[in-house]
């Protein structure tokens, strides 16, 4: 499983999203768009123009941001997504 999360160190929702993923026991690759601005166009392309952080991808599927990740978890669907290969 590959989880990518585009973040900024100034973003509280990024921290919360990363903490949720850590709580779930999954590893992820973090891309800090503030410290490496060359990552922002990559994120924009992958996220179909979404420009806020976090932007979360699981197995190249765009989940969205914190709200979408939280909604998946609240609906009991996040664990299923994380278990899928």
Backbone bond lengths (Angstrom), bond angles and torsions (degrees), N, CA, C in turn:
res aa  C-N    CA-C-N  psi(-1)  N-CA   C-N-CA  omega(-1)  CA-C   N-CA-C  phi
1 X - - - 1.439 - - 1.518 108.65 -
2 X 1.310 115.24 138.29 1.464 121.62 178.18 1.524 108.35 -119.57
3 X 1.316 116.10 121.96 1.458 121.40 175.42 1.520 107.50 -119.54
4 X 1.325 115.69 124.27 1.455 122.32 176.76 1.522 107.75 -115.99
5 X 1.330 115.60 136.86 1.457 119.99 177.09 1.523 108.85 -135.47
6 X 1.312 114.73 122.77 1.461 121.76 177.62 1.524 107.16 -91.87
7 X 1.341 115.80 128.28 1.451 120.99 -171.49 1.518 112.08 -137.98
8 X 1.316 113.57 177.23 1.460 123.81 169.46 1.526 106.35 -141.60
9 X 1.329 117.97 142.48 1.461 119.24 -179.79 1.537 113.12 -67.03
10 X 1.311 117.78 -13.76 1.464 121.79 179.56 1.524 113.08 -90.86
11 X 1.315 116.90 1.51 1.460 122.78 -171.55 1.536 111.23 -101.65
12 X 1.329 115.32 112.16 1.463 119.98 178.12 1.520 112.84 -66.05
13 X 1.341 117.24 -36.54 1.466 120.30 179.14 1.529 110.92 -66.31
14 X 1.331 117.20 -30.28 1.471 121.21 176.24 1.519 109.60 -63.78
15 X 1.323 115.80 -45.46 1.467 120.72 179.94 1.521 110.74 -61.96
16 X 1.320 116.41 -43.83 1.472 120.40 179.82 1.531 110.48 -63.98
17 X 1.334 117.06 -42.63 1.467 120.67 179.29 1.518 110.91 -63.07
18 X 1.331 116.93 -44.65 1.467 120.13 179.09 1.522 110.40 -63.18
19 X 1.336 117.28 -40.42 1.460 120.27 178.91 1.524 112.09 -63.39
20 X 1.330 116.85 -38.61 1.466 119.85 177.31 1.527 110.52 -63.54
21 X 1.329 116.62 -44.36 1.468 119.72 179.32 1.532 110.94 -64.41
22 X 1.333 116.59 -39.38 1.469 119.97 177.14 1.526 110.60 -64.31
23 X 1.333 116.69 -40.80 1.466 121.93 177.63 1.527 110.86 -60.71
24 X 1.326 115.87 -34.32 1.461 121.01 178.42 1.529 111.56 -76.44
25 X 1.336 116.89 -8.73 1.463 120.80 176.50 1.519 114.03 78.88
26 X 1.333 117.21 24.40 1.457 119.74 -179.91 1.528 110.06 -108.32
27 X 1.301 114.67 148.92 1.453 120.45 176.57 1.517 108.88 -91.11
28 X 1.322 115.69 151.05 1.450 120.57 178.51 1.516 109.47 -145.86
29 X 1.315 114.66 159.85 1.452 121.54 174.58 1.518 107.53 -103.76
30 X 1.322 115.10 125.40 1.461 120.37 -178.46 1.523 110.06 -101.51
31 X 1.308 115.21 134.42 1.462 122.27 177.25 1.527 108.05 -118.29
32 X 1.313 117.11 110.51 1.456 123.25 -177.33 1.527 109.34 -87.63
33 X 1.328 116.48 104.57 1.465 121.02 -175.47 1.523 112.92 -77.33
34 X 1.333 117.80 -15.00 1.462 120.11 177.05 1.524 110.59 -78.92
35 X 1.329 116.09 -45.13 1.461 120.26 -178.87 1.516 113.40 -80.13
36 X 1.335 117.29 -19.53 1.465 121.37 176.01 1.529 108.38 -133.62
37 X 1.334 116.73 84.08 1.463 120.80 -176.37 1.522 114.50 -59.29
38 X 1.328 118.40 -18.63 1.471 119.83 178.17 1.529 111.42 -67.12
39 X 1.322 117.76 -15.38 1.464 121.68 179.22 1.535 112.42 -79.66
40 X 1.326 116.55 -21.75 1.474 120.06 -176.03 1.528 112.43 -61.01
41 X 1.356 119.61 -46.58 1.470 118.19 178.04 1.526 112.93 -63.25
42 X 1.320 117.02 -32.18 1.469 120.96 177.44 1.521 109.08 -65.22
43 X 1.340 115.79 -45.73 1.460 120.57 178.42 1.523 110.81 -61.13
44 X 1.334 116.54 -45.97 1.471 120.49 -179.34 1.521 111.59 -58.53
45 X 1.315 116.37 -41.96 1.467 120.31 179.68 1.525 111.00 -66.94
46 X 1.327 116.15 -47.63 1.470 119.88 -178.77 1.521 111.78 -64.30
47 X 1.347 115.91 -34.11 1.464 120.98 -175.00 1.528 112.15 -96.34
48 X 1.324 116.35 17.34 1.465 121.08 178.34 1.526 112.70 52.76
49 X 1.338 114.91 43.21 1.451 120.37 175.21 1.515 116.10 92.21
50 X 1.329 118.11 -6.59 1.468 119.75 177.55 1.523 108.36 -63.95
51 X 1.326 116.08 126.89 1.459 119.29 -171.26 1.523 114.30 -111.60
52 X 1.318 117.98 -3.14 1.459 120.19 178.90 1.524 110.03 -92.39
53 X 1.315 115.19 157.80 1.460 120.55 175.17 1.520 108.01 -112.23
54 X 1.322 116.75 150.90 1.455 126.92 2.09 1.527 112.14 -79.48
55 X 1.304 114.81 157.34 1.467 122.85 166.93 1.520 105.47 -122.15
56 X 1.318 116.10 125.54 1.459 121.88 -170.08 1.524 109.83 -119.18
57 X 1.330 114.47 134.67 1.464 122.29 179.43 1.523 108.34 -127.94
58 X 1.310 115.97 132.39 1.464 121.27 174.87 1.518 106.90 -121.00
59 X 1.328 115.60 117.89 1.471 122.23 -175.77 1.529 111.11 50.50
60 X 1.319 116.03 47.80 1.463 124.29 179.04 1.528 114.10 66.22
61 X 1.320 117.67 5.67 1.468 121.18 175.13 1.523 108.14 -92.81
62 X 1.314 116.87 124.93 1.457 121.48 -178.76 1.526 109.76 -74.66
63 X 1.324 115.67 111.91 1.458 121.44 178.06 1.524 109.66 -79.17
64 X 1.337 115.84 -40.73 1.457 122.08 -176.06 1.512 109.21 120.11
65 X 1.317 115.98 -145.65 1.448 121.54 -178.81 1.520 111.99 -103.84
66 X 1.346 114.40 -158.61 1.459 119.89 -178.26 1.517 111.89 -59.88
67 X 1.323 118.57 -43.66 1.463 120.78 -177.27 1.518 111.63 -58.62
68 X 1.316 116.60 -42.44 1.468 120.64 -179.27 1.536 110.90 -69.86
69 X 1.332 116.06 -40.50 1.472 119.81 177.85 1.522 110.05 -62.86
70 X 1.324 116.99 -45.79 1.458 122.26 179.34 1.525 111.15 -62.43
71 X 1.328 116.75 -42.63 1.466 120.78 179.26 1.527 111.39 -62.09
72 X 1.335 115.99 -41.91 1.470 119.41 176.54 1.523 110.78 -59.64
73 X 1.330 116.01 -43.71 1.462 120.02 -179.07 1.522 110.97 -66.11
74 X 1.326 117.41 -44.80 1.465 121.06 -179.62 1.521 112.29 -63.26
75 X 1.319 116.28 -31.45 1.470 121.05 179.41 1.527 111.97 -82.60
76 X 1.332 116.75 -1.71 1.464 120.42 -179.55 1.512 113.38 76.51
77 X 1.325 117.77 16.85 1.460 121.34 -176.43 1.526 113.61 -100.93
78 X 1.335 117.69 -17.81 1.461 119.75 -175.76 1.522 111.82 -63.45
79 X 1.322 117.32 -42.90 1.467 119.54 -179.62 1.530 110.88 -60.01
80 X 1.325 116.89 -38.86 1.466 120.25 178.71 1.521 110.58 -64.93
81 X 1.335 116.60 -42.38 1.467 120.76 178.10 1.530 109.93 -62.30
82 X 1.321 116.47 -41.90 1.466 120.69 -178.26 1.526 112.19 -70.17
83 X 1.321 117.37 -25.91 1.467 120.56 179.31 1.520 112.51 -84.01
84 X 1.312 117.24 -20.69 1.470 121.05 -179.47 1.520 109.43 -67.65
85 X 1.317 115.18 144.92 1.461 118.17 -179.72 1.444 111.36 -107.30
